[in-house]
Amino acid sequence: MAQKQSILGRIAQLTRANVNALIDRAEDPEKMLDQLVRDYTESIREAEDAVAQTIGNLRLAEADHADDVAAAKDWGAKAVAASQKADAMRASGQSDEADRFDQLAKVAIGKQIGFENDAKEAAPAIASQGETVEKLKAGLVQMRSQLDELHTKRDQLVARQKTVEAQAKVQDAVKSINVLDPTSELSRFEEKVRREEARVAGHAELANNSLDAQFEELEADSAQLEIEARLAELKGEMGSGTSSLGAGDEQPHSDEHPST
């Protein structure tokens, strides 16, 4: 019986194992869980064999007990019959035959007592073994239920693992096209476009500067023309003033020009 209980105890210890901790230490959680399910299933099969053997032994003990009880009853009946026969023989004056049947009654009573003692001694062990069998049956029912839970837990954890792997792949894919990554193709293309835009803007700025210079030159020419025009006008006014002076007035030399 201790052997059967040790098997059940080992399985109970297995069911109390921290599955999540085992997964953390496993390189391949799915394979580890599958192996755990196989080990647990095999342990249950071993327990079922042990419990079946225990039940078989109990049934044999119960059958032997029933045979002992039946034999004790049968030998009791034989003792009664022999005793009655002895009484009848003695009543008829056959003392020797009466003594012989009384002796047979004693033998039958001895057999009856032996079988009764065997049945009495076996009864407590059979009762205890019957209680153990019921506990083992209940334990097997619980272990099968735990196996179902283990299957469910296995499927849930494998699904979670695959989800995590998928999320990691998505994140890696997002990182590979991250526009803020200076090493990405998109970022380099954006930088190329920006440089081209700057080059075009530089050309435009140069064109604008050249046009402004031309207008500034034109404005400078216009200012010079205005100066020349005013100088000519001034000279004309001065010429008119000279013609109105007297003959005795001193005239400036025609080569002289007023200082500017």
Buried (B, 14 or more C-beta within 10 A) or exposed (E): EEEBBEBBEEBBEBBEEEBEEBBEEBEEBBEBBEEBBEEBBEBBEBBBEBBEEBBEEBEEBBEBBEEBBEBBEBBBEBBBBBBEBBBEBBEEEBEEBBEBBBEBBEEBBEBBBBBBEBBEEBBEEBEEBBEBBEEBEEBBEBBEEBBEEBBEBBEEBBEEBEEEEEEEEEEEEEEEEEEEEEEBEEBEEEEEEEEEEEEEEEEEEEEEEEEEEEEEEEEEEEEEEEEEEEEEEEEEEEEEEEEEEEEEEEEEEEEEEEEE
